[in-house]
Amino acid sequence: MPEVPMEIRIRRIQHNKNLFEFIITTPSLRTQFRLPREQVNELRILIEKALTAK
């Protein structure tokens, strides 16, 4: 399967320190969404589990 170039940017929202903005860009798609800190932490845990699973 060919790899698709992808850029991922994450930034904390200035007026709300518990809100993070994610921007994911590929040649054919750009998506932007905001997540609260609690969901970012849940996402981090899920990513760590997937990376360490055998």
N, C-alpha and C positions, 0 to 999 in steps of 0.2 A: 504494500500500500504506500503510495507516495506521500511524503510529508507535506503538510500545508503550512506555509510560513504564518506565524501567529505572533502578535504583540499583545502583552497583557500589562496594563498599568493599574496601579492601586494608589489611591490617595485618601487621606483623612479630610473630611469636610471641616472647613475652618470654624464655622459658626456652631458646629455640633461635633465635639470630639469623640462621640460614640457612634458616628456614622461614617462609613467608608464607601468610596465610589470606585467601581471596577469598570474598566474600559477594555474590551477585547476586540482586536482588529485582525481580520484576515483579508486577503485580496478581494473576496466577494461579500464580506459581511463585517459590520461594525455594530457592536452592542454595548450598551452602557446601563449599569444598574447600581443601586445603592443598597447596602446592607448594614444593619445595626451590628455593633460589636459582638453581641451574643451569637448571631448567625455566622459571623466571620470566624469566631472561635470554634463553632461546630464544624464549619467547613475545613478549618485547619486540622481538626482531629480526624475527620474523614479522609483527608489527603494523607496524613501520616499513617493511618491504618492501611490504606491502599498501597502505599510505598513500602511498608514493612511486611505485608502479607507474603506468605510463601506459596 
